[in-house]
Amino acid sequence: MKDKFLSIERWTTGASMLMACLMLVVASSLGLFQIITRFVLEQPAEWSEILIRVSLIWMVFLGIPTAFRQGAMVSVDVLYRWSPPRVRRMLDAVVSVAALVLMLVVLWWGWDYAIRGRVQSMAGLESVSMLWSYLALPVGSLFCLFGIVGNFLDPKRLELETAQ
């Protein structure tokens, strides 16, 4: 069961990281486009700025699961280094539960915010609903749940391992 969950988690975390990277490409491309239209053509595209912001929001929320999976988000380094293995596992449990609760809250309220925001339109893109921007919170949180549980089942501490 653990191996099956970890294989699903690897897939979900990998997919979220791939999408985060794609959002970075989108933001960078739109930024270049905006520079060209504004300073070379002297006719700025109003819609590109809001799409850059939305893609950066999506990039962050889709990149967070990888940070959780690698043990780089919530860390209690000093306590972890000074504690015996049994206490370390307890710290892992406390940090994992706290992170799960936080992500469940973000998922719940992010979904609520997205549903409420569906009647709003994006400035500069009047035909596009703010729902698409706000959906980054619950979608990213959902991916994070897999990363948090995956890190609890198979701990990775890339931050601690490189610092020692």
C-alpha positions in Angstrom: 0.0 0.0 0.0 2.8 2.4 0.9 4.6 1.7 -2.4 1.5 2.2 -4.3 0.8 5.6 -2.6 4.4 6.7 -3.1 4.2 5.9 -6.8 1.0 7.9 -7.1 2.7 10.7 -5.1 5.8 10.7 -7.4 3.5 11.0 -10.4 1.4 13.9 -8.9 4.4 15.7 -7.6 6.2 15.3 -10.9 3.1 16.5 -12.8 2.7 19.5 -10.6 6.4 20.4 -11.0 6.1 20.1 -14.8 3.1 22.4 -14.8 4.9 24.8 -12.5 7.8 24.9 -15.0 5.4 25.4 -17.9 3.9 28.4 -16.0 7.4 29.8 -15.6 7.9 29.5 -19.4 4.5 31.2 -20.0 5.3 34.0 -17.6 8.8 34.5 -19.1 7.5 34.4 -22.7 4.7 36.9 -21.9 7.2 39.1 -20.1 9.4 39.2 -23.2 6.3 39.8 -25.4 5.3 42.7 -23.1 8.8 44.3 -23.3 8.8 44.0 -27.1 5.3 45.5 -27.5 5.9 48.2 -24.9 9.4 49.4 -25.7 10.0 48.3 -29.3 6.5 48.7 -30.9 5.4 51.3 -28.4 2.0 49.7 -28.2 1.7 47.8 -24.9 -0.5 44.8 -24.6 -2.7 45.3 -21.6 -3.7 41.7 -21.3 -0.1 40.3 -20.9 0.5 41.8 -17.5 -2.5 40.0 -15.8 -1.6 36.7 -17.5 2.0 37.0 -16.2 0.6 37.5 -12.7 -1.8 34.6 -13.0 0.9 32.3 -14.4 3.2 33.2 -11.6 0.5 32.5 -9.0 0.0 29.1 -10.6 3.7 28.5 -10.8 4.1 29.0 -7.0 1.2 26.9 -6.0 2.2 24.1 -8.3 5.8 24.2 -7.2 5.1 24.0 -3.4 4.3 20.2 -3.5 7.9 19.6 -4.6 9.2 21.6 -1.7 7.0 19.7 0.7 8.2 16.4 -0.8 11.8 17.3 -0.4 11.3 18.3 3.2 12.2 21.9 2.5 9.0 23.7 3.6 8.4 23.5 7.4 11.5 22.5 9.1 12.6 22.3 12.7 16.3 21.9 12.0 17.8 22.5 15.4 15.4 20.2 17.2 15.7 17.6 14.5 19.5 17.5 14.7 19.6 17.4 18.5 16.9 14.7 18.9 17.2 11.0 19.0 15.5 9.0 16.1 12.3 8.3 18.0 11.8 12.0 18.8 12.6 12.9 15.1 9.8 10.7 13.9 7.4 12.4 16.4 8.6 15.8 15.0 7.9 14.5 11.5 4.4 13.6 12.5 3.7 16.9 14.2 5.1 18.9 11.2 3.2 16.7 8.8 -0.1 17.1 10.6 0.3 20.8 10.9 1.1 21.1 7.2 -1.8 18.9 6.3 -4.2 21.0 8.4 -2.8 24.2 6.7 -3.2 22.7 3.2 -6.8 21.6 4.0 -7.6 25.1 5.2 -6.1 26.6 2.0 -8.0 24.0 -0.1 -11.3 24.7 1.6 -11.0 28.5 1.5 -9.3 28.5 -1.9 -12.2 26.6 -3.4 -14.7 28.9 -1.7 -12.8 32.0 -3.0 -12.6 30.5 -6.5 -16.4 29.8 -6.6 -17.1 33.3 -5.3 -14.7 34.9 -7.8 -16.2 33.2 -10.8 -18.5 36.2 -11.3 -15.5 38.6 -11.4 -13.6 39.2 -14.6 -9.9 39.9 -14.9 -8.8 43.4 -15.5 -7.6 43.6 -19.1 -9.3 40.3 -19.9 -13.0 41.1 -19.3 -14.1 37.8 -20.9 -12.0 35.6 -18.5 -13.3 34.8 -15.0 -11.1 35.3 -11.9 -12.1 31.7 -11.1 -9.1 30.6 -13.2 -6.7 32.6 -11.1 -8.2 31.6 -7.7 -8.2 27.9 -8.6 -4.5 27.8 -8.1 -5.0 27.7 -4.4 -7.2 24.5 -4.1 -5.4 22.7 -7.0 -1.9 23.4 -5.5 -3.2 22.4 -2.1 -4.5 19.2 -3.4 -1.1 18.3 -4.9 0.5 19.4 -1.6 -1.5 16.8 0.3 0.2 14.1 -1.7 3.7 15.6 -1.2 3.2 16.0 2.6 2.0 12.4 3.1 4.7 11.1 0.7 7.4 12.9 2.7 6.1 11.5 5.9 6.1 7.9 4.5 9.4 8.3 2.8 11.3 11.2 4.4 13.7 13.3 2.4 15.6 16.1 3.9 17.5 17.5 1.1 18.0 20.8 2.9 19.4 19.1 6.0 21.5 16.7 4.1 23.3 19.3 2.1 23.9 21.6 5.1 25.7 19.0 7.2 
